């Protein structure tokens, strides 16, 4: 039987960061495993057959306001500075998302646009930010009208496709995250730090775990080795319901399927991401060269189709937010503590919680300081 100080299940952001910290700071031995054939989880990227660097699981534009998070990752990568931009198709027109003053001016006649713009600036200030939820509850009838337009044309159809549910069946946090801006800044994120790892996410992760105290084994399932490895402590980043043998049933997720379109041309769309709220079965298309800054005679677009997660057939991507699902997760959280009282459960799947990349980096570093170092 092999022996390690730590066994880490899952080589995504959480697993790689904790492996690096444990090895570099504590000098302890780590076995890092993943059932996939690569590290990096859903942020992994790869060079396709035409030499274009693509994100294997949809667009991953890194953004953060936390300098500590940015500085930590910067130890393992230089950055291609990139600010993500998204357009949504409304009818035959592409407009900026988040919905802003340019979106209003593009879609409405000048008189109507001026009325909406004036009301919005009066409500939240020039350059201000609000949400559809807040606008729907505004005392101003014009803003309620605008909110209903945005809801119907930008949000409703996209949400139905993305989640396979009506918005009312989802937690209120989903709608509360949809911003509306009283300005012309068309960046998708307004964070202080934004970029893409200059040589790709997979290269960044490889540097992170390139330590003599870290052993990486891919294509390896936890159930296949749990009785063959002795470890001082377990860190688990996989699905928490799977860890508990699905004793209370499956936690629901949404999954994704991708179709790749390759063309011998410079670019096929004006920005990296185009959303399709009301047309087509797919939700969005992503052209990666906009993000990576690559120069190539070829370009690749990923066409993204949300679908139901079927255990054992496709990958879980997004925990589905609802009170019922949260209650089921809480049962699994308590059960996991009984099954492995000294184990650490961290990450999107283990905590049944959606994290942005900056959030999961911050979370992993926090877990290292508290659960591992005991600070």
PyMOL commands that set and color helices and strands:
alter all, ss='L'
color gray80, all
select helices_A, chain A and resi 13-26+41-43+67-74+101-107+110-124+132-136+141-163+167-169+172-176+201-208+222-225+240-243+289-292+323-339+357-372
alter helices_A, ss='H'
color red, helices_A
select strands_A, chain A and resi 2-9+30-34+45-47+53-55+62-64+79-80+86-90+93-97+129-131+179-181+193-197+214-218+229-236+253-263+273-275+284-287+299-308+318-319+344-345
alter strands_A, ss='S'
color yellow, strands_A
deselect
rebuild
show_as cartoon
